[in-house]
Amino acid sequence: MTYEEEYQRQDSVKEIIPEEEEAALESAIEASLAEDSSDSDSTEISDAERYAQLKSIAEALIFSTNEPLTEAQFLTVVGRHAKGMLAGLVAELNADYVHTGRSIEILHVAKGYQFFTRPEYAHALKKLFTERSRTRLSRAALESLAVIAFRGPVTRAEIDEIRGVESSGVIRTLLDRRLVQVKGRAEVIGRPMLYETTEEFLRHFGLSSLDDLPKHHELTREWGELQESSKESDADVQEQNGIQADPDDETGSDTEVGTGENGSRGITKIGTPDVTGDEHGNTEQFTVNRENKPLDSEQ
């Protein structure tokens, strides 16, 4: 090969090599982009799987515990990276239950989450758990518990003053049932103990916090509605029985309309009996007649 031929061959090689290198570079870039896209897709799938796993873990934890599961307990299991996610996971679980027609739901009670059956299945549960039904709180216990819930922390003397009767036995019962607890001691003479409600109280009544209790104006409105309803009901009963109210009588006594021998109609007042309760202030066990005598007393 002559010198001129060799020179021409080298020039042609110089022209070809840059084109091949450029094509190779483009191929490498495309391959790199495809690899990055594949990595991104695998990351998205991994995140979705990780979220689904967290939702399943939350469901298992809430199902297995007897007490409401708090977010702190949830983070202890799954780690701090899931902070603030529990509420959203529970919302999605409840949506799944509704979509699939399940009979359960997760509610937020006592600063945590717990499984409950839906209200529409209560009739079936009552038939199954009739013999194992929970003992109801007495009226005295409910009164004391209401005072502690709305006014707490309070002393026993304050509870007695509001109820008008001695409450030590009732408070002991509430303590045994873990519905109230001792908060501390009041800074007064004798340093009496202060009582407040517990998380068991919130769980027992299905409350998230004491802020869920009815407000004063709500109770006042409902009390007024009950009084009006009671007055209307009493008026209907009196009208049916032929009894009319005396507008000049401020004592609340009833009046009875009767017919005399000569056909004239007269009004006879029926005095309201004085009903006195027992030493604890209970009046339900006493029944009196119009002469203010107990019906079961000796005549």
C-alpha positions as CSV (number, residue, x, y, z in Angstrom):
1,M,0.0,0.0,0.0
2,T,1.4,3.3,-1.0
3,Y,1.8,6.2,1.4
4,E,-1.1,8.1,-0.2
5,E,-3.4,5.1,0.2
6,E,-2.4,4.7,3.9
7,Y,-3.1,8.5,4.5
8,Q,-6.5,8.3,2.9
9,R,-7.4,5.2,5.0
10,Q,-6.4,7.0,8.3
11,D,-8.6,10.0,7.3
12,S,-11.6,7.7,6.7
13,V,-11.0,6.1,10.1
14,K,-11.0,9.5,11.8
15,E,-14.3,10.4,10.2
16,I,-15.9,7.1,11.2
17,I,-14.8,6.8,14.8
18,P,-16.5,10.0,16.0
19,E,-19.8,8.9,14.5
20,E,-19.5,5.4,16.2
21,E,-18.6,7.0,19.5
22,E,-21.6,9.4,19.4
23,A,-23.9,6.5,18.6
24,A,-22.4,4.5,21.4
25,L,-22.8,7.4,23.9
26,E,-26.4,7.8,22.9
27,S,-27.1,4.1,23.5
28,A,-25.4,4.3,26.9
29,I,-27.6,7.3,27.9
30,E,-30.8,5.5,26.8
31,A,-29.8,2.4,28.7
32,S,-29.1,4.5,31.8
33,L,-32.4,6.3,31.5
34,A,-34.2,3.0,31.2
35,E,-32.4,1.7,34.3
36,D,-33.4,4.8,36.3
37,S,-37.0,4.4,35.2
38,S,-37.0,0.7,36.3
39,D,-35.5,1.7,39.7
40,S,-38.2,4.3,40.1
41,D,-41.0,1.8,39.4
42,S,-39.5,-0.7,41.8
43,T,-39.3,2.1,44.5
44,E,-43.0,3.0,44.0
45,I,-44.1,-0.6,44.3
46,S,-42.0,-1.0,47.5
47,D,-43.6,2.1,49.1
48,A,-47.0,0.8,48.3
49,E,-46.2,-2.6,49.8
50,R,-44.7,-0.9,52.8
51,Y,-47.8,1.2,53.4
52,A,-50.1,-1.9,53.0
53,Q,-47.9,-3.7,55.5
54,L,-48.2,-0.8,58.0
55,K,-52.0,-0.9,57.6
56,S,-52.0,-4.7,58.3
57,I,-49.8,-4.2,61.3
58,A,-52.1,-1.5,62.7
59,E,-55.1,-3.8,62.3
60,A,-53.4,-6.7,64.0
61,L,-52.3,-4.5,66.9
62,I,-55.7,-3.0,67.5
63,F,-57.3,-6.4,67.2
64,S,-55.0,-8.1,69.7
65,T,-55.0,-5.6,72.5
66,N,-57.8,-5.3,75.2
67,E,-57.1,-1.6,75.7
68,P,-57.3,1.1,73.1
69,L,-54.1,1.2,71.0
70,T,-52.3,4.6,71.3
71,E,-50.1,6.1,68.7
72,A,-47.1,5.9,71.1
73,Q,-47.6,2.1,71.3
74,F,-48.0,1.9,67.5
75,L,-44.7,3.8,67.0
76,T,-42.9,1.5,69.5
77,V,-43.7,-1.4,67.2
78,V,-43.2,0.1,63.7
79,G,-40.7,2.9,64.4
80,R,-40.8,6.7,64.4
81,H,-40.9,7.0,60.6
82,A,-44.6,6.2,60.9
83,K,-45.4,9.1,63.2
84,G,-48.8,10.7,62.4
85,M,-49.9,7.8,60.1
86,L,-52.1,5.8,62.5
87,A,-55.2,7.9,62.0
88,G,-55.0,7.7,58.3
89,L,-54.4,3.9,58.4
90,V,-57.5,3.5,60.6
91,A,-59.6,5.6,58.3
92,E,-58.6,3.4,55.4
93,L,-59.3,0.3,57.4
94,N,-62.8,1.6,58.2
95,A,-63.4,2.4,54.6
96,D,-62.4,-1.2,53.6
97,Y,-64.8,-2.5,56.3
98,V,-67.7,-0.4,54.9
99,H,-66.9,-1.3,51.3
100,T,-66.9,-5.1,52.1
101,G,-70.0,-4.9,54.4
102,R,-68.2,-5.9,57.6
103,S,-69.9,-5.8,61.0
104,I,-67.0,-4.1,62.8
105,E,-65.4,-0.7,62.9
106,I,-62.5,1.0,64.7
107,L,-63.3,4.0,66.9
108,H,-61.1,6.5,68.7
109,V,-61.7,6.2,72.4
110,A,-59.7,7.0,75.5
111,K,-56.8,8.5,73.4
112,G,-56.4,5.3,71.4
113,Y,-58.1,3.0,68.8
114,Q,-60.3,0.0,69.5
115,F,-62.5,-2.4,67.6
116,F,-66.3,-2.2,68.1
117,T,-69.2,-3.9,66.5
118,R,-71.5,-1.7,64.4
119,P,-74.7,-0.6,66.2
120,E,-77.0,-2.3,63.7
121,Y,-75.8,-5.7,65.0
122,A,-76.6,-5.0,68.7
123,H,-79.8,-7.1,68.7
124,A,-77.8,-10.3,67.8
125,L,-75.1,-9.6,70.4
126,K,-77.7,-9.1,73.1
127,K,-79.1,-12.6,72.5
128,L,-75.7,-14.1,72.8
129,F,-74.4,-12.2,75.8
130,T,-77.6,-12.0,77.8
131,E,-76.2,-14.0,80.8
132,R,-72.9,-12.2,80.6
133,S,-74.2,-8.6,80.5
134,R,-72.3,-6.1,82.4
135,T,-73.6,-5.0,85.8
136,R,-75.3,-1.6,85.5
137,L,-74.3,1.4,87.6
138,S,-76.7,2.4,90.2
139,R,-78.4,5.8,90.1
140,A,-76.2,7.0,93.1
141,A,-73.1,5.8,91.2
142,L,-74.1,7.7,88.1
143,E,-74.8,10.9,90.0
144,S,-71.4,10.8,91.8
145,L,-69.7,9.9,88.5
146,A,-71.3,12.8,86.7
147,V,-70.2,15.2,89.5
148,I,-66.6,14.0,89.2
149,A,-66.6,14.1,85.4
150,F,-68.0,17.6,85.1
151,R,-66.5,19.2,88.2
152,G,-63.4,17.1,88.8
153,P,-61.0,16.9,90.4
154,V,-63.3,17.2,93.4
155,T,-63.3,16.1,97.1
156,R,-65.9,13.8,98.6
157,A,-67.3,16.7,100.6
158,E,-68.0,18.6,97.4
159,I,-69.7,15.5,96.0
160,D,-71.8,15.1,99.1
161,E,-72.8,18.8,99.0
162,I,-74.0,18.6,95.4
163,R,-75.9,15.3,95.9
164,G,-77.2,16.0,99.3
165,V,-76.3,12.6,100.7
166,E,-73.1,10.8,101.9
167,S,-71.1,9.3,99.0
168,S,-68.2,7.4,100.5
169,G,-69.7,3.9,99.7
170,V,-70.4,5.0,96.1
171,I,-67.0,6.4,95.6
172,R,-65.4,3.2,96.9
173,T,-67.4,1.3,94.3
174,L,-66.3,3.6,91.5
175,L,-62.7,3.2,92.6
176,D,-63.0,-0.6,92.6
177,R,-64.4,-0.5,89.0
178,R,-61.5,1.8,88.0
179,L,-63.9,4.5,86.8
180,V,-62.4,7.1,89.1
181,Q,-59.0,7.6,90.7
182,V,-57.3,9.7,93.3
183,K,-55.7,12.8,91.7
184,G,-54.0,14.1,94.9
185,R,-55.0,16.1,97.9
186,A,-56.7,19.5,98.1
187,E,-54.8,22.4,99.6
188,V,-57.4,22.9,102.4
189,I,-57.7,22.0,106.1
190,G,-57.5,18.2,106.5
191,R,-56.1,17.9,102.9
192,P,-58.9,15.6,101.6
193,M,-58.4,13.5,98.6
194,L,-59.3,14.7,95.1
195,Y,-61.1,12.4,92.7
196,E,-61.1,12.4,88.9
197,T,-62.2,10.1,86.1
198,T,-59.9,7.6,84.4
199,E,-59.3,6.3,80.9
200,E,-61.4,3.3,81.8
201,F,-64.3,5.8,82.3
202,L,-63.7,7.2,78.8
203,R,-63.6,3.7,77.3
204,H,-66.7,2.6,79.3
205,F,-68.8,5.4,77.9
206,G,-67.2,5.5,74.4
207,L,-65.6,8.9,74.8
208,S,-62.4,10.1,73.3
209,S,-61.9,12.7,76.0
210,L,-63.8,14.7,78.6
211,D,-64.3,17.4,75.9
212,D,-66.9,15.0,74.4
213,L,-69.2,15.4,77.4
214,P,-72.3,17.6,76.9
215,K,-71.9,21.3,77.5
216,H,-73.8,23.2,80.1
217,H,-76.1,25.0,77.6
218,E,-76.9,21.6,75.9
219,L,-77.9,20.1,79.2
220,T,-80.0,23.2,80.1
221,R,-81.8,23.1,76.8
222,E,-82.5,19.4,77.1
223,W,-83.7,19.8,80.7
224,G,-86.1,22.5,79.6
225,E,-87.4,20.4,76.8
226,L,-88.0,17.5,79.3
227,Q,-89.9,19.8,81.6
228,E,-92.1,21.1,78.9
229,S,-92.8,17.6,77.7
230,S,-93.6,16.4,81.2
231,K,-96.0,19.3,81.7
232,E,-97.8,18.5,78.4
233,S,-98.0,14.9,79.4
234,D,-99.4,15.7,82.8
235,A,-102.0,18.0,81.3
236,D,-103.1,15.3,78.8
237,V,-103.5,12.8,81.7
238,Q,-105.4,15.2,83.8
239,E,-107.7,16.0,80.9
240,Q,-108.4,12.4,80.2
241,N,-109.1,11.7,83.9
242,G,-111.4,14.8,84.3
243,I,-108.9,16.6,86.5
244,Q,-108.4,20.3,86.0
245,A,-105.6,22.5,87.4
246,D,-106.5,25.4,89.7
247,P,-105.0,28.5,88.2
248,D,-105.1,30.2,91.7
249,D,-103.2,27.4,93.4
250,E,-99.5,28.1,93.5
251,T,-98.6,24.9,95.4
252,G,-99.0,22.7,92.4
253,S,-101.9,20.8,94.0
254,D,-104.3,19.0,91.7
255,T,-108.0,19.5,91.7
256,E,-110.7,17.0,91.1
257,V,-114.0,17.8,89.5
258,G,-117.0,15.8,91.0
259,T,-120.7,15.8,90.7
260,G,-122.9,16.3,93.7
261,E,-126.2,14.7,94.6
262,N,-128.2,17.5,93.1
263,G,-126.3,17.4,89.9
264,S,-124.1,20.4,90.7
265,R,-120.4,20.2,90.0
266,G,-117.8,21.0,92.6
267,I,-114.0,21.2,92.7
268,T,-112.1,19.4,95.4
269,K,-108.4,20.0,96.0
270,I,-106.1,17.1,96.3
271,G,-103.2,18.1,98.3
272,T,-99.7,17.0,97.1
273,P,-98.4,14.4,99.6
274,D,-95.2,15.0,101.4
275,V,-92.9,12.2,100.4
276,T,-89.9,11.6,102.6
277,G,-87.1,9.3,101.7
278,D,-84.8,7.1,103.7
279,E,-81.7,8.2,105.5
280,H,-79.8,8.2,102.2
281,G,-82.3,10.5,100.5
282,N,-83.9,7.8,98.3
283,T,-87.6,8.3,97.6
284,E,-88.3,5.6,95.0
285,Q,-89.1,2.9,97.5
286,F,-91.9,4.9,99.2
287,T,-95.4,5.1,97.8
288,V,-98.0,7.2,99.5
289,N,-101.8,7.7,99.1
290,R,-103.8,10.8,99.3
291,E,-103.9,10.8,103.1
292,N,-100.1,10.9,103.1
293,K,-99.8,7.4,104.5
294,P,-97.6,4.7,103.1
295,L,-99.6,2.2,101.3
296,D,-97.9,-0.7,103.1
297,S,-98.3,0.9,106.6
298,E,-100.8,-0.3,109.2
299,Q,-104.1,1.5,108.9
